[in-house]
Amino acid sequence: MDRTIERVDVVIVGAGLSGIAAAVELKTKHPERSFVMLEARADIGGTWDLFRYPGIRSDSDMFTLGYGFKPWTAEKSIASGEAILDYLNEAVDDYELRPHIRVEHRVIGADWSQGDRCWNLEVEGLGGRTSLACSYLYMASGYYDHDQGHLPEFPGQEAFGGRIVHPQEWPDDLDCAGKRVSVIGSGATAVTLVPALAQVASKVTMVQRSPSYVAMDSDVDEEANRLRAEVGSREAFERVRLRNLQDQQARYQFARADPETFKKPLFDEIEKIVGRDCREKHFTPAYEPWDQRLCLVPNGDLFHAIRDGKADMVTGHIETFTEDGLRMTSGEEVPADIVVTATGLQLVTLGKIRFSIGGAPIDFSKTFTYKGVAFSGVPNLLMAFGYLNSSWTLRLELVNRFWSALLATMDELGAAVVTPVLRDEDQGMERGPWLRDVSSGYLVRHMDEMPAQGDREPWVNPQVHEQLKNLLSAPFDDGVLRFS
């Protein structure tokens, strides 16, 4: 390795929710380690800087989506994208992370050098391509493509006389006031967009191929606000966070064990606002709860927009775009001046970086995941990934606790390298999907590109909090981790 190349102990790729959490963990628990954060975008925030569509908000409460080290103190527990971005910037300033952050620095390639015991990174910045070496690489770049969303081809798109936009690329100059807007999709983005657009558009129509489960809740946690006044912000935050964590996990387990009983109060609440016919036709999915993530509708805003005539629902298959909107296979015409394709995300594996070991490319789809955070045969690399059935950050903080303990163990052993390696008894393990029991299209489309789960610990990727907590807190002398 060229000794003139800059070298640091740790590189964190990404300066969004995950990257900031990792940097705080490193700075507070391992202050002796040098690190930089490389962010491809022009500012920090990740998801919350990227998405700028109307109504963008959290899909989880901020007591669990927020950090354990920074209590959420705002009145609303379901927060706007702008409020979340402010919160992330406060965290960066609170922990003096800005000197470590390099924006508009995209990692193109990462090659592990066994001789130098480091990752050699090829980085593209405003000044061209540079090199950077690190002893440990922490991937906090998320799991979807920031460059573009999922864009299915619809017949007749070229005939449409209006404008077609994807929420991930929301134009600053898009004016929906007084326009007819059709939103294609049934997930979290669609149920957020429809009530927000209904405030200005002449009519908004949500066009879905099939229904999703939606749950209503208040965007203000009255108990949390009462507790703040009684015991202070920190104590209130910790109590409510624990309560919400337990509630999220209990609801998930209940939904999987007794789906019919779980559905009933969801359906009852919807029917109170829009009636049974609307609920049965447009909000009764064909799959079971939590086969796909539940969508949150704060204060029932989507259903109030439908009841008040500001929004409509159309469920079925699109036959074609027309000059004036959409035509369904049923023959129903959906007039539109603007069509928003809220059709999902495009997933990527580890930020589209070219990974190699000694110049030999790594195919992550051929690896097994180690506890959902690392990869068989790949040294000094960790990937941040949150929960799908609960708040993302709750899992992140378990991952970071594991990572911090792993770094401390490396120090104790005088080890420069740690690699998960298949044991003799793991050879020939059955390969399972990286995420089990999910049917969301955006995940299923890309599952073959991800590492596999095995049929035994530690080659599993659990989405149940207690199971993951036990897995990540298990001793490191498991016969899998090789320290050298």
Secondary structure, 3 states (H helix, E strand, C coil): CCCCCEEEEEEEECCCHHHHHHHHHHHHHCCCCCEEEEECCCCCCCHHHHCCCCCCECCCCHHHHCCCCCCCCCCECCCEHHHHHHHHHHHHHHCCCHHHEEECCEEEEEEEECCCCEEEEEEEECCEEEEEEEEEEEECCCCECCCCCCCCCCCCHHHCCCEEECHHHCCCCCCCCCCEEEEECCCHHHHHHHHHHHCCCCEEEEEECCCCCEEEECCECHHHHHHHHHHCHHHHHHHHHHHHHHHHHHHHHHHHHCHHHHHHHHHHHHHHHHCHHHHHHHCCCCCCCCCCCCEEEECCHHHHHHHCCCEEEEECCEEEEECCEEEECCCCEEECCEEEECCCCCECCHHHCEEEECCEECCHHHCEEECCCEECCCCCEEECCCCCCCCHHHHHHHHHHHHHHHHHHHHHHCCCCEEECCCHHHCCCCCECCCCCCCCHHHHCCHHHCCEECCCCCCCCCCCHHHHHHHHCCCCCCCCEEEC
